[in-house]
């Protein structure tokens, strides 16, 4: 089952003067912690919806395998509109989607895994009788979220979409804490840090030197999706020249074109993957997915639950 995630980081909800997503809790930032937790749970398709200080945040999270989207109307809209941007992107790519507001960073990967195994259109975790974040939604209700009237806050939209909310109990007090209550979650943070030990595997194909990795695969996928090298680079927060350097290096190593370039037209030129390029990306992604699954089993076998 393909499961994605939307991290909502479009506003500055901190009650301090600091930019909340980049505030440190422990040795890493709030946003980095959420990304690490989602990766630890095995989620690969992660969209970050930024708005306030978007360029700074995207630069901060470079090279972490994220898709960057923006809520340009963040100053006059709420969480629902940012969630809709992420869901609109993931609706045809994932069967279920985790929704994680950036100001609630202390949930654990075990909670995410429980949500992933749950059933129900909209599922929330509950600790000692109180629900918290993140939540997971099924693809069957994404269209309802996208067409919601937007009245009230995000919780009102959730109530309208899900006539019956599914709640699952978790042993994770972190689901209840936001990033402004530092005096209350110092102990939780220490526990979370111990649980954050995870495998981190990088995969690349090489001849004389590495020429194809997960970043390259994502770039090609984004080009095929947007029909534009420039738009693909923007979503990944890399420069246009860097994107073309990656493509030229790849084509020179494989001795064949991977892009079809269509010049001119009213909307300008387009770029699409060739059949060989598309097959290469699909095969590589399946290969990485299988490696990740096998590595997770080995991690559990060798290190057990003491490090999770």
Secondary structure as GFF3:
##gff-version 3
##sequence-region A 1 308
A	DSSP	beta_strand	3	9	.	.	.	ID=ss1
A	DSSP	three_ten_helix	20	22	.	.	.	ID=ss2
A	DSSP	beta_strand	24	25	.	.	.	ID=ss3
A	DSSP	beta_strand	28	29	.	.	.	ID=ss4
A	DSSP	alpha_helix	30	40	.	.	.	ID=ss5
A	DSSP	beta_strand	45	50	.	.	.	ID=ss6
A	DSSP	alpha_helix	54	60	.	.	.	ID=ss7
A	DSSP	beta_strand	66	70	.	.	.	ID=ss8
A	DSSP	alpha_helix	79	90	.	.	.	ID=ss9
A	DSSP	beta_strand	96	101	.	.	.	ID=ss10
A	DSSP	alpha_helix	109	117	.	.	.	ID=ss11
A	DSSP	beta_strand	122	127	.	.	.	ID=ss12
A	DSSP	beta_strand	130	138	.	.	.	ID=ss13
A	DSSP	three_ten_helix	139	141	.	.	.	ID=ss14
A	DSSP	alpha_helix	142	146	.	.	.	ID=ss15
A	DSSP	alpha_helix	154	161	.	.	.	ID=ss16
A	DSSP	beta_strand	166	169	.	.	.	ID=ss17
A	DSSP	three_ten_helix	173	176	.	.	.	ID=ss18
A	DSSP	alpha_helix	186	195	.	.	.	ID=ss19
A	DSSP	beta_strand	204	206	.	.	.	ID=ss20
A	DSSP	beta_strand	210	213	.	.	.	ID=ss21
A	DSSP	alpha_helix	214	226	.	.	.	ID=ss22
A	DSSP	alpha_helix	229	236	.	.	.	ID=ss23
A	DSSP	alpha_helix	240	254	.	.	.	ID=ss24
A	DSSP	beta_strand	259	262	.	.	.	ID=ss25
A	DSSP	beta_strand	270	273	.	.	.	ID=ss26
A	DSSP	alpha_helix	275	303	.	.	.	ID=ss27
A	DSSP	three_ten_helix	304	307	.	.	.	ID=ss28
###
